[in-house]
Amino acid sequence: MAAASSNAESAPSPLQIVHIVEDDEQLRLSLLDLFQSLEMPADAFENADDFIARASREHGGCILLDVHLPGVSGIEFQGKLDANGYQLPVVFMTGHGDVATSVNAMKAGAIDFLQKPLSTFELLEAINAAFAVDSERREARVLLQTLRARASSLTPRETQVMGLVASGLMNKQIAFDLGISEIMVKLHRGSVMRKMEAGSLAELVRQFQLLH
């Protein structure tokens, strides 16, 4: 299982769970037993509605999703995850897969598309890859939230200066564009660097790009 990383700008990733969505009870229980034996947290759901009703939106991890679910199919369910507040990477599994279905699943952002009967090695490889993607996405979301909080502390003028600095303009050009002195530009620029906690111009530019 991918280890969660942390730094000054990101909190440790939450518990990562394998969310099994499979209508075949025997396979659901078999997968739960497998993950339990490997000490990997897992939960199981019979269909899409069961998942929406019971699955936490706070935990990380991935969804191990059967393509051919009763009612809402796996592919349809994948397309509705974001709208229902879930941002978990998906690993598909199917006993009746075809090229077109797998291509559509991968285009929609699936991490992998596994054929039943499942190979334990391929399954764990796909789960670990999905966990890694989940960790990266969550760290990126935490970073963006942090940057938005810092940017909210900027004055309207500082926000203008940040944008112009990020666009590559020199202090003299910014002063001309804003109709203020170059000294004021330097003061605003210094304040922006402090409030955004940017250690360099390159870092400030990257922050601006992430925010926009």
C-alpha positions in Angstrom: 0.0 0.0 0.0 1.3 3.4 -0.9 2.6 5.3 2.1 1.1 8.8 2.7 3.6 11.6 2.7 3.3 14.9 4.6 5.0 18.2 4.6 4.5 21.8 5.9 1.7 22.3 3.4 -0.2 19.0 3.4 -1.8 16.9 6.1 -1.3 13.2 6.2 -3.5 11.3 3.8 -6.6 9.8 5.5 -7.2 6.1 5.8 -7.1 4.4 2.4 -9.8 1.7 1.9 -10.5 -0.7 -0.9 -14.2 -0.1 -1.7 -15.4 -3.3 -3.4 -18.6 -2.8 -5.4 -19.6 -6.2 -6.7 -23.0 -7.9 -6.9 -21.6 -11.5 -6.7 -21.7 -12.2 -2.9 -19.2 -15.0 -3.1 -16.6 -12.8 -4.9 -17.3 -9.9 -2.5 -16.6 -12.1 0.5 -13.5 -13.7 -1.1 -12.1 -10.2 -1.9 -12.8 -9.1 1.7 -11.0 -12.1 3.0 -8.0 -11.5 0.7 -7.6 -7.9 1.8 -8.1 -8.8 5.4 -5.3 -11.4 5.2 -3.1 -8.7 3.7 -4.1 -6.2 6.5 -5.5 -3.8 3.8 -8.7 -2.0 5.0 -11.6 -2.9 2.8 -15.4 -2.6 2.7 -17.9 -4.2 0.3 -21.1 -3.0 -1.4 -23.6 -4.9 -3.4 -24.3 -2.2 -6.0 -24.0 1.5 -6.7 -26.9 2.5 -4.5 -25.5 0.6 -1.6 -22.2 2.4 -2.0 -23.8 5.8 -2.1 -25.8 5.0 1.0 -23.0 3.7 3.1 -19.6 4.7 1.9 -17.8 7.5 3.6 -16.7 10.6 1.6 -13.9 11.3 4.0 -11.7 8.2 3.5 -9.2 7.8 0.7 -8.3 4.7 -1.2 -10.0 3.4 -4.4 -13.1 1.7 -5.8 -12.8 -1.9 -7.1 -15.8 -1.8 -9.3 -17.6 -4.5 -11.3 -18.5 -3.3 -14.8 -21.8 -5.2 -15.0 -23.7 -4.2 -11.9 -27.5 -4.6 -11.7 -29.3 -1.3 -12.2 -26.7 1.4 -12.7 -23.7 -0.1 -14.5 -20.2 0.3 -13.4 -19.4 2.6 -16.2 -22.4 4.8 -15.5 -21.6 4.8 -11.8 -18.0 5.9 -12.5 -19.4 9.0 -14.3 -21.5 9.9 -11.3 -18.9 9.6 -8.6 -17.8 13.3 -8.6 -21.4 14.5 -8.5 -22.0 12.4 -5.4 -18.9 13.8 -3.6 -16.5 10.9 -4.2 -13.1 11.5 -5.7 -11.7 8.0 -5.6 -9.7 6.4 -8.4 -11.4 3.3 -10.0 -10.2 -0.1 -10.8 -12.7 -2.0 -13.0 -13.2 -5.8 -13.0 -15.3 -7.8 -15.3 -16.0 -11.4 -16.5 -17.4 -10.1 -19.8 -15.1 -7.3 -20.8 -14.6 -6.2 -24.3 -12.2 -3.8 -26.0 -14.7 -0.9 -26.4 -15.8 -1.1 -22.7 -12.2 -1.1 -21.4 -11.3 1.8 -23.7 -14.2 3.8 -22.5 -13.4 3.0 -18.9 -9.8 4.1 -19.3 -10.7 7.3 -21.1 -13.0 8.1 -18.2 -10.1 7.9 -15.8 -10.0 4.3 -14.6 -6.7 3.1 -13.2 -6.9 -0.4 -14.6 -9.4 -2.9 -16.2 -9.0 -6.4 -14.8 -10.5 -9.6 -16.2 -12.1 -12.2 -14.0 -11.0 -14.6 -12.6 -8.8 -12.0 -11.0 -5.0 -12.6 -10.7 -4.0 -11.7 -7.2 -0.7 -10.2 -8.4 -2.4 -8.0 -11.0 -5.2 -7.0 -8.5 -2.7 -5.9 -5.9 -0.6 -4.1 -8.4 -3.7 -2.2 -9.6 -4.8 -1.4 -6.0 -1.4 0.0 -5.1 -1.3 2.1 -8.2 -4.8 3.5 -7.4 -3.7 4.2 -3.8 -0.7 6.1 -5.1 -2.9 8.2 -7.4 -5.3 8.8 -4.6 -2.5 10.1 -2.3 -1.2 12.4 -5.0 -4.7 13.8 -5.7 -5.4 14.5 -2.1 -2.1 16.2 -1.5 -2.8 18.4 -4.5 -6.2 19.3 -3.1 -4.7 20.1 0.3 -2.1 22.3 -1.3 -4.7 24.1 -3.4 -6.8 24.8 -0.3 -3.7 26.1 1.5 -2.9 28.4 -1.4 -6.4 29.7 -1.7 -6.4 30.5 2.0 -3.1 32.5 1.6 -4.4 34.3 -1.5 -7.5 35.4 0.4 -5.3 37.4 2.7 -3.9 39.5 -0.2 -5.3 43.0 -0.8 -6.8 43.8 -4.2 -3.6 45.6 -5.2 -1.4 42.8 -4.0 -3.6 40.4 -6.1 -3.0 42.6 -9.1 0.7 42.7 -8.5 0.9 38.9 -8.1 -0.8 38.4 -11.4 1.5 40.8 -13.2 4.6 39.4 -11.6 3.5 35.9 -12.5 3.0 37.0 -16.1 6.7 38.0 -16.3 6.5 41.8 -16.1 9.4 43.7 -14.5 8.7 46.1 -11.6 9.0 49.1 -13.8 6.4 47.7 -16.2 4.0 46.8 -13.4 4.4 50.4 -12.0 3.5 51.8 -15.4 0.5 49.5 -15.8 -0.9 50.2 -12.4 0.0 53.9 -12.3 2.0 53.6 -9.1 5.6 54.1 -8.2 8.2 51.4 -8.6 8.9 51.6 -4.9 5.2 50.8 -4.2 5.4 47.8 -6.5 8.4 46.5 -4.6 6.6 46.9 -1.3 3.5 45.1 -2.7 5.6 42.4 -4.2 7.5 41.8 -0.9 4.1 41.5 0.9 2.8 39.1 -1.6 5.9 36.9 -1.2 5.5 36.8 2.5 1.8 36.2 2.6 2.0 33.4 0.0 5.1 32.0 1.8 6.9 31.8 -1.6 10.6 31.3 -1.3 11.4 32.4 -4.8 9.9 34.0 -7.9 9.6 30.6 -9.5 7.6 29.3 -6.6 5.3 32.3 -6.7 4.6 31.8 -10.4 3.8 28.1 -9.8 1.4 29.1 -7.0 -0.3 31.5 -9.3 -0.7 28.9 -12.0 -2.2 26.4 -9.5 -4.7 29.0 -8.3 -5.7 29.8 -11.9 
